[in-house]
Amino acid sequence: MGLEPSAPLPPVDPLQEQLLQLQQRVQAVLPQVERLTCDRVEGQAQQGVPIYDSCPLQRCRSSVLLPVRHNGSPDCVVGFHASGAAAFSEAEQATLEALAELIGLTVHSHFLALGSLDAAAQLAHDFAALRDFETGSHLNRVAQYARQIAEVLAERHGLSSLYVEQIGRFSRLHDIGKIGIPDAVLLKQGPLTPEERLVMNTHVDLGLTMIEKVLDQHALLDQPGAEVLRNLIGHHHERLDGSGYPQGLKGEEISLEGRIIAVADVFDAITNTRPYRQGLTVPEGITELERLAAAAQLDPNCVAALVGVLRGQGAQGPST
């Protein structure tokens, strides 16, 4: 079971909903405005990624682009676009300046909360990287694979740029619960016994408990992206056929972000050498991913997305 057109997509970003409402208010004042755009200028949370409909009208003949500042520094650029020539008079441009400030406040408030969530996530990631070097490099590789999958799916299924950004940033935390696994199990230089495997498997629930405490301490439980973060941690070992853990979820009971991270995690695990086994080559890893997709364990659309990226890179994969 893959991501079909009828499959439920991630919920619309709350900021997009707010901007759509603001656009309706703008259209009530200036009927000729046919599209509102808003691009983030600065801020770690987005790094220049457009946050709302950054493409102007295809036949746009009039645009007003207004920088909005916060504490004297550029914060975002708000654009108003119309299909008619010379659509905005000087008086209307003055009205748009006031409206841009209102939109800018909405954007700044949103990214202030998102920045807090990102900072908390980065702190947790740094903790994990300090625990074990290989775990840290594994987290970064998996995050890169997950972002690449999300970018391909975004083009095909209309996922928001914010959602893709959240996948890339928060995927690093999928194994955060391994901080709580004893060294004798986590760092064992050989295959785990069945008893040790049960201990290792608790890292999912440990991770959810840890991240819930972080979100609660920083008052971030209901912020945009928090549910994506929870699902990346809680679903990365679930399998479409129900054979995964900890809940044994099936098919689309597993979140899209969970299906994405599962493919990224499996591919990195099988293509990297451990003391007790030799890693597969990238072409061999691709073959194994396709086998697991055919066996209804991994999402075939997510597998196809990563395979397409890898083959486009000459099947080299990202650098460590």
C-alpha positions as CSV (number, residue, x, y, z in Angstrom):
1,M,0.0,0.0,0.0
2,G,1.6,3.3,-1.1
3,L,0.7,6.9,-1.0
4,E,-2.2,7.0,-3.5
5,P,-3.9,10.3,-4.6
6,S,-6.8,9.5,-2.3
7,A,-4.6,8.9,0.7
8,P,-4.9,11.5,3.5
9,L,-2.2,14.2,3.3
10,P,-0.6,16.0,6.2
11,P,-2.9,18.8,7.6
12,V,-2.5,22.2,6.1
13,D,0.0,24.4,7.9
14,P,-1.8,26.7,10.3
15,L,0.2,29.6,8.9
16,Q,-1.1,29.0,5.4
17,E,-4.6,29.0,6.8
18,Q,-4.0,32.3,8.5
19,L,-2.5,33.8,5.4
20,L,-5.5,32.7,3.3
21,Q,-7.8,34.4,5.7
22,L,-5.7,37.6,5.5
23,Q,-5.8,37.4,1.7
24,Q,-9.6,37.4,1.8
25,R,-9.4,40.5,3.9
26,V,-7.0,42.1,1.4
27,Q,-9.3,41.2,-1.4
28,A,-12.2,42.9,0.4
29,V,-10.2,46.1,0.5
30,L,-8.4,45.8,-2.9
31,P,-10.4,43.5,-5.2
32,Q,-7.7,43.5,-7.9
33,V,-5.3,41.6,-5.6
34,E,-5.3,38.0,-7.0
35,R,-2.5,36.4,-5.1
36,L,-0.6,37.0,-1.8
37,T,2.9,35.7,-1.4
38,C,5.1,35.7,1.7
39,D,8.8,34.7,1.7
40,R,10.9,34.3,4.8
41,V,14.0,36.5,4.6
42,E,16.0,35.4,7.7
43,G,15.6,32.8,10.4
44,Q,17.1,29.4,11.0
45,A,13.7,27.7,11.0
46,Q,13.4,28.1,7.3
47,Q,16.7,29.2,5.8
48,G,15.1,31.0,2.9
49,V,12.5,28.3,2.1
50,P,9.3,29.9,0.9
51,I,6.6,29.5,3.4
52,Y,3.5,30.5,1.4
53,D,2.9,30.4,-2.3
54,S,6.1,32.0,-3.5
55,C,5.2,31.9,-7.2
56,P,3.4,35.0,-8.6
57,L,0.7,34.8,-11.1
58,Q,1.8,33.4,-14.4
59,R,0.5,36.4,-16.3
60,C,1.1,38.8,-13.5
61,R,1.4,42.4,-14.8
62,S,1.4,44.2,-11.4
63,S,3.2,43.4,-8.2
64,V,3.9,45.3,-5.0
65,L,6.7,43.7,-2.9
66,L,7.1,45.0,0.6
67,P,9.8,44.1,3.1
68,V,8.6,43.8,6.7
69,R,11.1,44.5,9.5
70,H,11.3,43.3,13.1
71,N,13.6,45.1,15.5
72,G,15.1,46.9,12.5
73,S,16.1,43.8,10.6
74,P,14.3,42.4,7.5
75,D,12.0,39.6,8.6
76,C,10.0,38.7,5.5
77,V,8.9,40.0,2.1
78,V,5.1,40.2,1.4
79,G,4.0,40.4,-2.2
80,F,0.6,41.4,-3.7
81,H,0.0,40.5,-7.3
82,A,-2.6,41.3,-10.0
83,S,-3.1,40.4,-13.6
84,G,-3.9,43.9,-14.7
85,A,-1.3,46.5,-15.6
86,A,-0.7,49.4,-13.2
87,A,-3.2,47.9,-10.9
88,F,-2.1,49.7,-7.7
89,S,-2.4,53.4,-7.1
90,E,-0.2,55.3,-4.6
91,A,-3.0,55.3,-2.1
92,E,-3.6,51.6,-2.5
93,Q,0.1,50.9,-2.1
94,A,0.0,52.8,1.2
95,T,-3.0,50.6,2.3
96,L,-1.0,47.5,1.3
97,E,2.0,48.6,3.4
98,A,-0.3,48.6,6.5
99,L,-1.7,45.2,5.5
100,A,1.9,43.8,5.0
101,E,2.7,44.8,8.6
102,L,-0.2,42.8,9.8
103,I,0.8,39.8,7.7
104,G,4.4,40.2,8.9
105,L,3.3,40.0,12.6
106,T,1.5,36.7,11.8
107,V,4.6,35.3,10.1
108,H,6.9,36.4,12.9
109,S,4.7,35.0,15.6
110,H,4.5,31.6,13.8
111,F,8.3,31.4,13.3
112,L,9.1,32.5,16.8
113,A,7.2,29.4,18.0
114,L,8.7,27.2,15.2
115,G,12.2,28.5,16.1
116,S,11.7,27.4,19.7
117,L,10.6,23.9,18.6
118,D,13.7,23.7,16.3
119,A,16.0,24.8,19.1
120,A,14.6,22.1,21.4
121,A,15.0,19.5,18.7
122,Q,18.6,20.6,18.0
123,L,19.5,20.3,21.6
124,A,18.1,16.8,21.8
125,H,19.9,15.9,18.6
126,D,23.2,17.1,20.0
127,F,22.7,14.9,23.0
128,A,22.3,11.9,20.8
129,A,25.3,12.7,18.7
130,L,27.5,12.9,21.8
131,R,26.4,9.5,23.1
132,D,27.8,7.5,20.1
133,F,29.6,8.8,17.0
134,E,28.1,6.3,14.6
135,T,24.6,7.0,16.0
136,G,25.2,10.7,15.3
137,S,26.4,10.2,11.7
138,H,23.5,7.7,11.1
139,L,21.0,10.4,12.2
140,N,22.3,12.9,9.8
141,R,22.4,10.5,6.8
142,V,18.9,9.3,7.6
143,A,17.7,13.0,7.8
144,Q,19.2,13.7,4.3
145,Y,17.5,10.6,2.8
146,A,14.2,11.5,4.4
147,R,14.3,15.1,3.1
148,Q,15.1,13.8,-0.4
149,I,12.1,11.4,-0.3
150,A,9.8,14.2,1.0
151,E,11.0,16.6,-1.8
152,V,10.1,14.0,-4.5
153,L,6.7,13.3,-2.9
154,A,6.0,17.0,-2.5
155,E,6.3,17.5,-6.2
156,R,3.9,14.7,-6.9
157,H,1.4,15.1,-4.1
158,G,1.4,18.8,-3.2
159,L,3.1,18.6,0.2
160,S,3.9,22.0,1.6
161,S,7.5,23.3,1.7
162,L,7.1,23.6,5.5
163,Y,6.3,19.9,5.8
164,V,9.4,19.0,3.8
165,E,11.5,21.3,6.0
166,Q,10.1,19.6,9.1
167,I,10.9,16.2,7.8
168,G,14.5,17.2,7.0
169,R,15.1,18.8,10.4
170,F,13.2,16.5,12.8
171,S,14.2,13.2,11.1
172,R,17.5,13.5,13.0
173,L,15.6,12.7,16.2
174,H,14.0,9.5,15.1
175,D,16.5,7.5,17.3
176,I,16.7,9.9,20.2
177,G,15.4,7.2,22.6
178,K,18.7,5.3,22.2
179,I,20.1,7.7,24.8
180,G,18.3,5.6,27.3
181,I,19.6,2.2,26.1
182,P,22.4,0.7,28.3
183,D,25.9,0.8,26.7
184,A,26.1,-3.0,27.0
185,V,23.3,-3.2,24.4
186,L,23.7,0.0,22.4
187,L,27.5,-0.4,21.8
188,K,27.6,-4.2,21.6
189,Q,30.1,-5.2,18.9
190,G,28.0,-8.1,17.6
191,P,24.5,-9.3,17.0
192,L,22.0,-8.8,19.8
193,T,20.4,-11.7,21.7
194,P,16.6,-11.9,21.6
195,E,16.6,-10.4,25.2
196,E,18.9,-7.6,24.2
197,R,16.8,-6.9,21.1
198,L,13.7,-6.4,23.3
199,V,15.7,-3.9,25.3
200,M,16.8,-2.1,22.1
201,N,13.3,-2.0,20.9
202,T,12.3,0.1,23.9
203,H,14.1,3.1,22.3
204,V,11.0,4.1,20.5
205,D,8.8,4.5,23.6
206,L,11.8,6.1,25.4
207,G,12.2,8.6,22.6
208,L,8.5,9.5,22.7
209,T,8.7,10.0,26.5
210,M,11.8,12.1,26.2
211,I,10.5,14.4,23.4
212,E,7.2,14.8,25.1
213,K,9.0,16.1,28.2
214,V,11.0,18.5,26.0
215,L,7.9,19.8,24.3
216,D,6.1,20.2,27.6
217,Q,9.0,22.0,29.3
218,H,9.2,24.6,26.5
219,A,5.3,24.9,26.1
220,L,5.6,23.5,22.5
221,L,3.1,20.6,22.7
222,D,0.6,22.2,20.3
223,Q,3.0,24.0,18.0
224,P,3.1,23.3,14.2
225,G,5.5,20.4,13.6
226,A,5.1,18.8,17.0
227,E,3.0,16.0,15.7
228,V,5.3,15.4,12.8
229,L,8.2,15.1,15.3
230,R,6.2,12.6,17.4
231,N,5.4,10.5,14.4
232,L,9.0,10.4,13.1
233,I,10.0,9.0,16.5
234,G,7.0,6.7,17.1
235,H,6.5,5.2,13.6
236,H,10.0,4.7,12.2
237,H,10.0,1.0,13.0
238,E,6.4,0.3,11.9
239,R,5.8,-1.7,8.7
240,L,3.0,-1.7,6.3
241,D,2.1,-5.3,6.9
242,G,1.8,-4.8,10.6
243,S,5.1,-6.6,11.4
244,G,6.8,-3.6,12.9
245,Y,6.9,-2.2,16.4
246,P,5.9,-0.8,18.9
247,Q,2.2,-0.7,17.9
248,G,2.1,-3.1,14.9
249,L,0.4,-0.4,12.8
250,K,-0.7,-1.3,9.2
251,G,-0.8,0.6,6.0
252,E,-2.0,4.2,6.3
253,E,-2.4,3.8,10.1
254,I,1.3,4.7,9.8
255,S,1.8,8.4,9.2
256,L,3.3,9.6,5.9
257,E,6.3,10.9,7.8
258,G,6.6,7.5,9.5
259,R,6.6,5.7,6.1
260,I,9.3,8.2,4.8
261,I,11.6,7.8,7.8
262,A,11.3,4.0,7.7
263,V,12.6,3.8,4.2
264,A,15.5,6.2,5.0
265,D,16.4,4.4,8.2
266,V,16.4,0.9,6.6
267,F,18.5,2.0,3.6
268,D,21.1,3.6,5.8
269,A,21.2,0.6,8.1
270,I,21.7,-2.0,5.4
271,T,24.3,0.0,3.4
272,N,26.7,0.7,6.3
273,T,29.2,-1.7,7.7
274,R,29.0,-2.9,11.3
275,P,31.6,-4.8,13.3
276,Y,29.5,-8.0,12.8
277,R,28.4,-7.6,9.2
278,Q,29.4,-6.0,5.9
279,G,27.2,-3.3,4.5
280,L,25.6,-3.7,1.2
281,T,26.7,-1.6,-1.8
282,V,24.2,1.1,-2.8
283,P,22.9,-0.9,-5.8
284,E,22.5,-3.9,-3.5
285,G,20.7,-1.7,-1.0
286,I,18.3,-0.4,-3.7
287,T,17.5,-4.0,-4.6
288,E,16.7,-4.8,-1.0
289,L,14.5,-1.7,-0.6
290,E,12.5,-2.8,-3.7
291,R,12.2,-6.3,-2.3
292,L,10.8,-5.0,1.0
293,A,8.4,-2.7,-0.9
294,A,7.2,-5.7,-2.9
295,A,6.7,-7.6,0.3
296,A,4.5,-4.8,1.6
297,Q,6.8,-3.8,4.4
298,L,8.0,-0.5,3.1
299,D,5.9,2.1,1.3
300,P,6.6,1.6,-2.5
301,N,6.1,5.3,-3.3
302,C,8.7,6.3,-0.7
303,V,11.0,3.6,-1.9
304,A,10.6,4.7,-5.5
305,A,11.3,8.3,-4.5
306,L,14.6,7.5,-2.8
307,V,15.7,5.0,-5.6
308,G,15.1,7.8,-8.2
309,V,17.2,10.2,-6.2
310,L,20.0,7.7,-5.7
311,R,20.1,6.7,-9.4
312,G,20.1,10.3,-10.3
313,Q,23.2,10.8,-8.1
314,G,24.9,7.8,-9.8
315,A,23.8,5.5,-6.9
316,Q,26.4,7.0,-4.6
317,G,24.2,8.2,-1.8
318,P,24.9,11.2,0.4
319,S,28.3,11.7,2.0
320,T,28.7,10.9,5.6
